[in-house]
Amino acid sequence: MKKTLKLVAKTLIFFGTMLFVYAIYVFISYIFPKNSDYQKISEGVEIFVRTNDFHTDLLVPLKNDQQNWETFFDPNPIYLSEKMDYCAVGWGDEGFYMESFEEKFPSKMTIFKAIFLPSPTLMHVEFCPKPKEKNYCIKIVLSAENYQKLVDFIAQSFEKKDAKLLINSEKGYANSDCFYKALGNYHLFRTCNDWTCEGLQKAGVKVPQNAPFEFMLMNYLKENK
């Protein structure tokens, strides 16, 4: 009985210490921004950051003088209509994505693995109309130079073989999206929102040092407006 109690006590202390350390990490990440000298511009390439209160995506023009995402995605099983002139790209845990069909919530085991164990990742790609700016969809205007940095970051996040993207599943949540293999592992210190945050950092936008939670990123973007 005493051994069991000691084991429980040690376990609670361990997780309590981890939680405390993680809280400090989140706090420091939030209060010290990247690109603190960021200046908003009115003309340039319009991108958007969209959230569902948990996960964030980067929305970029489907085609412009710098990048044609339609040809980049090869193979490309995504349905494309004339109304779709933007491309939403997100990076995330493979298990979480694959268990979220039909608006289902992933299992507790999948969530545990995503948080505590380095797990494989996917890129979720969706073609869509140009979004309207709303509280959950923030517009950012980038210079051509900074947009190119964002393009390079997104492109380099995809896993490739013989210069071809590796499609994970032609089945998406609808007929306008699908999944590709991604580089990197998902874990407590590298989340989907960290990926979005890093892309914006490279594009010169004022954002947190890290953003494991979407509200950390979205709060900065709303302040930038």
N, C-alpha and C positions, 0 to 999 in steps of 0.2 A: 504493500500500500504506500509506504514511504517512498519507494523508488518511483512509483507511478506519479505521485505528487511532485517529486523533484523533476521528473521528466516534463510534466505539464508546466511547472514553474519556469523551467529553462526554455521551453518552447514559447511561452508567453513573453518572456524577457527578450528572446531572439526577435520575434515578430514586432514587439514593441519598439525595440531598438531600430529595426529596419524602417518602421513607419516614421520614427522621429528623424532619422537620417534623410529619408525621402522627402519629408515635409520641409526640411532645411534646403534640400536641393531644389525643390519646386519654388520656394520663397526667393532664393538667390537668383534662380533663372528668371523670375518674373520682374524683380526690381531693377535689374541691370540690363538695359536694352542693347540690342545690336543696331547699328546704323542710327545712332541718336541724332546725327546731323541731317537726317532725311528731310527733304523738302517736297511737298506735294506739287505736282505739275498738272496742267489742265489739258495739254495736248500730247498725244502719243498713242501707245498701244493699250487698249482697255482690256484688263483681265479682271477676274472676279474670284473671291474666296467664298465658298458656300459651306454652311454647316447644317447638320441635322441634330445639333445639341450634343453630339458625341464625336463625330468624325468630320473632318474637313477635306474638301476637294479644291484643286486649282482649276479654274475655267479659263481657257485661252482661245483666241480666235482659231477657227479650223484652218483657215488659209490667210496668209498675208505675204508681203514681199520677202519676209525672213524665213517663214516656215510653213510647209504644207503638211499638216498632221494626217490628212487623208492618205497621202502616199507613204508617210512614215509607218503607219500601221499596216504591216505586211507580214503575215496574212491578215486580212481584215474581213470578218464575217458580220460586221455591224451594219445594220440598215441605215441608209443615209437618204434624207429627203432634202429638197431645196430649202426648207425652213431651218435646217440644222446648220448653223454657221459658227457654233462654238463646240469646244471639246473639253469635257470634264475629266480630270485625271486625279486619281487618288492611290495612295500606297497603304497597304495594311496587311494584317495577319491573314494567312491563307484560310485557316480553320474558321475564323470569324466571318470572313466573306462567304465561304461556302455553306455556312449554316444559317445565313441570313436571308435565304430565299423566301418569298411569299411573306415578307415582313416578320419572319420568325426571329426569336432571340437565341443566340448561340447557347450551347450547354454550359453548365458551370465548369466542367472539366476543360472545355475549350478556352473559356475566359481565364481559368487558372494558368493554363499553359502559355497563353498569350502574354500574361503579366509576368510570370516568374521564370519561364524558360525561353531561351532564344528560339524562335519558331520561324518557319519559311513564310515568305511574303508574296503577294500578288499586286499587280497594277490593275486597277479597275478603270476602264475607259468607257466614256459615254458621249455620244454625239447629241447635241441639243440646240435649241434656238438660243439666241443671245438672251441672257437672263435680264430681268429687271432688278435694279438695286433695291434691296429690302434689308430688314434688320438681320436676317440670316444669310444675306448674300451681299457682300461688300465689294464695291468697285474700286480698283486701283489703276491709275494711269502710269505706265512705265515708258521711259525713253527707249528708243530702238536698241541702244547698247545694253540696257538693263534687261530688256525683254529677251535679248539673245542669251544672256547669262541664265535666265530662267528656262529657256528652251533647252539649253545644253544640260542643265540639271535634270530636267524631266527625262530627256532622251537617255541620259546615262543611268537612269534608275531601272531601266528594263534589262532583263537578262537576254542575251542573244547567243545564237549559234550559227556560225558561218554568215555573220552579218544579218541574220534574220531574227525577228522577234519570236519568242516561244509562247504560243498561245496555250493557255491552261484549260480553258473551256469555252467553246463557242456559245454556250448557254449563259446569258446574262440575266439580270433581273427583268429585262424586257428585250425587245428586238433591237434596241438602239445602243446596247452596251455589251461588253464581254470582258474577260479577264486574261491577262498575260503574266508570265513568270517575271518576278522582280528580283533585284539584287538586294542583299542585306537581310538581317533578321529582326523580327519584332520582339520587343521586351519592355520592361518597365521604364528603361531609360532611352528607348527609341520607339516611339509610338507613331501612329498615322499623322497626328498633329505636329509632331516633331519634324516629320518629313516635309509637310507643308510649310512649316516655319523656316526650315533650312532653305527651301526654294526661294522664299521671299527675302531671306537674308542675302542670298547671292544676287538677288535683283535690286538690292539697295534699299529695301523697305524697312522702316523702323518696326521691329518686332522683339519679342523676348529672346534671351539667350537660348532657351529651350522652351518647348510648349507641350508637355505631355498631355495636357487637357485643353480642349478646344476653347474654353472661355478665356484662357490666358492669351491666346492668339487673337481671338475676335475682339477682346477689350482694347488691345493695342490698335487694331485696324480701325475701330470706331473712333478712337481718340485721334488717329491720323487724319480723319476726315475734316 
